[in-house]
């Protein structure tokens, strides 16, 4: 018996990817049959769209990075690189809340990525913002942009995973996210007061009243 109504053909691939990510997060055994039932389609669709289960898992990881890249692409570049770095961090958290099951699957390295370069591009946005902050004198001259971006990402990812796995409540993303960003940027050499002002402006669209709420069921 299917758990969902039969899905129209154009949406079958997306339905399979999202169902697989949800089943993985719920520690449900995933087979072509159980997945097809969950997505409201046939087992044939798994092979038609992905060539089999290994191809499906690659697509699941890739879809998470594709959606993240789309969200980051919406963040405009300004003349304040620290603001931009914070805004990218806020967009990252918003993307995770919008697609929590896909977000968790993104970092399951048991499956290869279809396009690793596309995934690397998202991290490159952080490195580029950190480099601009260094060039503008906001970060120390000896601050390594890649290292700053790694610390920034690691802090945000750790907080996000704690929220998505229900260790922390959803509001923790908003109460701790900006402060983690401030801590990383000040450690890189920025002035505390100026940094906090830039970070809070970068996070403003996602602060109370903004789009981040309880993680979506997808």
Buried (B, 14 or more C-beta within 10 A) or exposed (E): EEEEEEBEEEEBBBBBBBBBBBBBBEEBEBEBEBBBBBBBBBBEBBBEBBEEBEBBBBBBBBBBBBBBBEBBEEBEEEEBBBBBBBBBBBBBBBBBBBBBBBBBBBEBEEBEBBEEEBBEBBBBBBBBBBBBBBEEEBBBEEBBBEEBBBBBBEBBBEBBBBBBEEEBEBEBBBEBBBEBBBBBBBEBBBEEEBBBBBBBBBBBBBBEEEEBEEBEEE
